Amino acid sequence: MNKSTLNFWLLFIISLVISALAVSVFIKVLKLIIYVILVLALAPVVYLLLKLILPGRKTKDDKLKTRD
């Protein structure tokens, strides 16, 4: 094999590996961003649903006292 041919294949394989690593990191970051956006979007909905399902129990002691 010629030295330039060997150099070409070596650079080609290295570039493929670096590209694969870059794509995998990009996909992981994208998944994390989507997860954070979904959590931030769904948190108020879950809070309101739980507030409706589990209403706070109020007693007479919870009310403010009137002044004498």
TORDO-717439 format. One record per atom (N, C-alpha, C, O, CB): residue in one letter; atom name; x, y, z. Coordinates in steps of 0.2 Angstrom, whole numbers, always signed. Glycine has a CB too. Layout:
N
tordren; torlum; X; Y; Z
a; CA; X; Y; Z $
...
END
This chain:
68
tordren; torlum; X; Y; Z
m; N; +4; -6; +0 $
m; CA; +0; +0; +0 $
m; C; +4; +6; +0 $
m; O; +10; +6; +3 $
m; CB; -5; +0; +6 $
n; N; +2; +11; -3 $
n; CA; +5; +17; -4 $
n; C; +4; +21; +3 $
n; O; -1; +20; +6 $
n; CB; +3; +22; -10 $
k; N; +9; +25; +5 $
k; CA; +8; +29; +11 $
k; C; +2; +34; +11 $
k; O; -1; +35; +16 $
k; CB; +15; +33; +13 $
s; N; +1; +37; +5 $
s; CA; -5; +42; +5 $
s; C; -11; +38; +5 $
s; O; -16; +41; +8 $
s; CB; -4; +46; -2 $
t; N; -12; +32; +3 $
t; CA; -18; +28; +3 $
t; C; -19; +26; +11 $
t; O; -25; +26; +13 $
t; CB; -17; +22; -1 $
l; N; -14; +24; +14 $
l; CA; -14; +22; +21 $
l; C; -16; +28; +25 $
l; O; -21; +28; +30 $
l; CB; -8; +19; +24 $
n; N; -13; +34; +24 $
n; CA; -15; +40; +27 $
n; C; -22; +42; +26 $
n; O; -26; +44; +31 $
n; CB; -10; +46; +25 $
f; N; -25; +41; +20 $
f; CA; -32; +42; +18 $
f; C; -37; +38; +22 $
f; O; -41; +41; +25 $
f; CB; -33; +41; +11 $
w; N; -35; +31; +22 $
w; CA; -40; +27; +26 $
w; C; -40; +28; +34 $
w; O; -45; +28; +37 $
w; CB; -38; +20; +25 $
l; N; -34; +30; +36 $
l; CA; -33; +31; +43 $
l; C; -37; +38; +45 $
l; O; -41; +38; +50 $
l; CB; -26; +32; +45 $
l; N; -36; +43; +41 $
l; CA; -40; +49; +42 $
l; C; -48; +48; +41 $
l; O; -52; +51; +45 $
l; CB; -38; +55; +37 $
f; N; -50; +44; +36 $
f; CA; -57; +42; +35 $
f; C; -60; +39; +41 $
f; O; -65; +40; +43 $
f; CB; -57; +38; +29 $
i; N; -56; +34; +44 $
i; CA; -59; +30; +50 $
i; C; -59; +35; +56 $
i; O; -64; +34; +60 $
i; CB; -54; +24; +51 $
i; N; -54; +39; +57 $
i; CA; -54; +43; +63 $
i; C; -60; +48; +62 $
i; O; -63; +50; +67 $
i; CB; -48; +47; +63 $
s; N; -61; +51; +56 $
s; CA; -67; +55; +55 $
s; C; -73; +52; +56 $
s; O; -78; +55; +59 $
s; CB; -66; +59; +48 $
l; N; -74; +46; +54 $
l; CA; -80; +42; +55 $
l; C; -82; +41; +63 $
l; O; -87; +42; +65 $
l; CB; -80; +35; +52 $
v; N; -76; +40; +66 $
v; CA; -77; +39; +74 $
v; C; -79; +45; +77 $
v; O; -83; +46; +81 $
v; CB; -71; +36; +77 $
i; N; -76; +51; +75 $
i; CA; -77; +57; +78 $
i; C; -84; +60; +76 $
i; O; -88; +62; +81 $
i; CB; -72; +63; +76 $
s; N; -86; +58; +70 $
s; CA; -93; +60; +68 $
s; C; -98; +56; +72 $
s; O; -103; +59; +74 $
s; CB; -94; +59; +61 $
a; N; -97; +50; +73 $
a; CA; -102; +46; +77 $
a; C; -102; +48; +84 $
a; O; -108; +48; +87 $
a; CB; -100; +38; +77 $
l; N; -96; +50; +87 $
l; CA; -97; +53; +94 $
l; C; -100; +59; +94 $
l; O; -104; +60; +99 $
l; CB; -89; +53; +96 $
a; N; -99; +63; +89 $
a; CA; -103; +70; +89 $
a; C; -110; +69; +89 $
a; O; -114; +72; +92 $
a; CB; -100; +74; +84 $
v; N; -112; +65; +84 $
v; CA; -120; +63; +83 $
v; C; -123; +60; +90 $
v; O; -128; +62; +92 $
v; CB; -121; +59; +77 $
s; N; -119; +56; +93 $
s; CA; -122; +53; +99 $
s; C; -122; +58; +105 $
s; O; -127; +58; +108 $
s; CB; -118; +47; +101 $
v; N; -117; +62; +105 $
v; CA; -118; +67; +110 $
v; C; -123; +72; +109 $
v; O; -127; +74; +113 $
v; CB; -111; +71; +111 $
f; N; -124; +74; +103 $
f; CA; -130; +79; +101 $
f; C; -136; +75; +102 $
f; O; -141; +79; +105 $
f; CB; -129; +80; +93 $
i; N; -137; +69; +101 $
i; CA; -144; +66; +102 $
i; C; -145; +65; +110 $
i; O; -151; +66; +112 $
i; CB; -144; +59; +99 $
k; N; -140; +64; +114 $
k; CA; -141; +64; +121 $
k; C; -143; +71; +124 $
k; O; -147; +71; +128 $
k; CB; -134; +61; +124 $
v; N; -140; +76; +121 $
v; CA; -141; +83; +123 $
v; C; -148; +85; +121 $
v; O; -152; +88; +125 $
v; CB; -136; +88; +121 $
l; N; -150; +83; +115 $
l; CA; -157; +84; +113 $
l; C; -162; +80; +117 $
l; O; -167; +83; +119 $
l; CB; -158; +82; +105 $
k; N; -161; +74; +119 $
k; CA; -166; +71; +123 $
k; C; -166; +74; +130 $
k; O; -172; +75; +133 $
k; CB; -163; +63; +124 $
l; N; -161; +76; +133 $
l; CA; -161; +80; +139 $
l; C; -165; +86; +139 $
l; O; -169; +88; +143 $
l; CB; -154; +81; +142 $
i; N; -164; +90; +133 $
i; CA; -168; +96; +133 $
i; C; -175; +95; +132 $
i; O; -179; +98; +135 $
i; CB; -165; +100; +126 $
i; N; -177; +90; +128 $
i; CA; -184; +88; +127 $
i; C; -187; +86; +134 $
i; O; -193; +88; +136 $
i; CB; -185; +83; +122 $
y; N; -183; +82; +138 $
y; CA; -186; +80; +144 $
y; C; -187; +86; +149 $
y; O; -192; +86; +152 $
y; CB; -180; +75; +147 $
v; N; -182; +90; +149 $
v; CA; -183; +96; +154 $
v; C; -189; +100; +151 $
v; O; -193; +103; +156 $
v; CB; -177; +100; +153 $
i; N; -190; +101; +145 $
i; CA; -196; +105; +143 $
i; C; -202; +102; +144 $
i; O; -207; +105; +147 $
i; CB; -195; +106; +135 $
l; N; -202; +95; +144 $
l; CA; -209; +92; +145 $
l; C; -210; +92; +153 $
l; O; -216; +93; +155 $
l; CB; -208; +84; +143 $
v; N; -205; +91; +157 $
v; CA; -206; +92; +164 $
v; C; -208; +99; +166 $
v; O; -213; +99; +170 $
v; CB; -199; +90; +168 $
l; N; -205; +104; +163 $
l; CA; -207; +111; +165 $
l; C; -214; +112; +162 $
l; O; -218; +116; +165 $
l; CB; -203; +116; +162 $
a; N; -216; +109; +157 $
a; CA; -223; +110; +154 $
a; C; -228; +106; +158 $
a; O; -234; +109; +159 $
a; CB; -223; +108; +147 $
l; N; -227; +100; +160 $
l; CA; -232; +96; +163 $
l; C; -232; +97; +171 $
l; O; -237; +95; +174 $
l; CB; -230; +89; +162 $
a; N; -227; +101; +174 $
a; CA; -227; +102; +181 $
a; C; -234; +106; +183 $
a; O; -237; +104; +188 $
a; CB; -221; +105; +183 $
p; N; -236; +111; +180 $
p; CA; -242; +115; +182 $
p; C; -248; +111; +182 $
p; O; -253; +111; +186 $
p; CB; -242; +121; +179 $
v; N; -248; +107; +176 $
v; CA; -254; +102; +175 $
v; C; -255; +97; +181 $
v; O; -260; +96; +183 $
v; CB; -254; +99; +168 $
v; N; -249; +94; +182 $
v; CA; -249; +89; +188 $
v; C; -251; +92; +194 $
v; O; -255; +89; +198 $
v; CB; -243; +85; +188 $
y; N; -249; +98; +196 $
y; CA; -250; +102; +202 $
y; C; -257; +103; +202 $
y; O; -261; +102; +207 $
y; CB; -246; +108; +202 $
l; N; -260; +106; +197 $
l; CA; -268; +107; +197 $
l; C; -272; +101; +198 $
l; O; -277; +101; +201 $
l; CB; -270; +111; +191 $
l; N; -270; +96; +194 $
l; CA; -274; +89; +195 $
l; C; -273; +87; +202 $
l; O; -278; +85; +205 $
l; CB; -271; +84; +190 $
l; N; -267; +87; +205 $
l; CA; -267; +85; +212 $
l; C; -271; +89; +217 $
l; O; -273; +87; +222 $
l; CB; -260; +84; +214 $
k; N; -271; +96; +215 $
k; CA; -274; +100; +220 $
k; C; -282; +99; +219 $
k; O; -286; +100; +224 $
k; CB; -273; +107; +218 $
l; N; -284; +97; +213 $
l; CA; -291; +95; +213 $
l; C; -293; +89; +216 $
l; O; -298; +88; +219 $
l; CB; -293; +95; +205 $
i; N; -289; +84; +215 $
i; CA; -290; +77; +218 $
i; C; -289; +77; +225 $
i; O; -293; +74; +229 $
i; CB; -285; +72; +215 $
l; N; -284; +80; +228 $
l; CA; -283; +81; +235 $
l; C; -284; +88; +238 $
l; O; -279; +91; +239 $
l; CB; -276; +78; +237 $
p; N; -290; +90; +239 $
p; CA; -291; +96; +241 $
p; C; -289; +97; +249 $
p; O; -290; +92; +252 $
p; CB; -299; +98; +241 $
g; N; -287; +103; +251 $
g; CA; -285; +104; +258 $
g; C; -291; +103; +262 $
g; O; -296; +106; +261 $
g; CB; -281; +110; +258 $
r; N; -290; +100; +268 $
r; CA; -296; +100; +272 $
r; C; -296; +106; +277 $
r; O; -291; +107; +280 $
r; CB; -296; +93; +277 $
k; N; -301; +110; +277 $
k; CA; -302; +116; +281 $
k; C; -306; +114; +287 $
k; O; -311; +111; +286 $
k; CB; -304; +122; +277 $
t; N; -304; +117; +292 $
t; CA; -308; +116; +298 $
t; C; -309; +123; +301 $
t; O; -307; +128; +298 $
t; CB; -304; +112; +304 $
k; N; -313; +124; +306 $
k; CA; -315; +130; +309 $
k; C; -308; +134; +312 $
k; O; -308; +140; +312 $
k; CB; -320; +130; +315 $
d; N; -304; +130; +314 $
d; CA; -297; +133; +317 $
d; C; -293; +136; +311 $
d; O; -289; +140; +313 $
d; CB; -293; +128; +320 $
d; N; -294; +134; +305 $
d; CA; -290; +137; +299 $
d; C; -292; +144; +298 $
d; O; -288; +148; +295 $
d; CB; -291; +133; +293 $
k; N; -298; +146; +299 $
k; CA; -300; +153; +298 $
k; C; -297; +158; +302 $
k; O; -295; +157; +308 $
k; CB; -308; +154; +298 $
l; N; -296; +164; +299 $
l; CA; -294; +170; +303 $
l; C; -299; +172; +309 $
l; O; -305; +172; +307 $
l; CB; -292; +176; +299 $
k; N; -296; +174; +314 $
k; CA; -300; +176; +320 $
k; C; -303; +183; +319 $
k; O; -299; +187; +316 $
k; CB; -297; +175; +327 $
t; N; -308; +184; +321 $
t; CA; -311; +191; +321 $
t; C; -308; +195; +327 $
t; O; -307; +192; +332 $
t; CB; -319; +192; +320 $
r; N; -308; +202; +326 $
r; CA; -306; +206; +331 $
r; C; -311; +207; +336 $
r; O; -317; +207; +334 $
r; CB; -303; +213; +329 $
d; N; -310; +208; +342 $
d; CA; -315; +209; +347 $
d; C; -316; +216; +348 $
d; O; -320; +219; +352 $
d; CB; -313; +206; +354 $
END
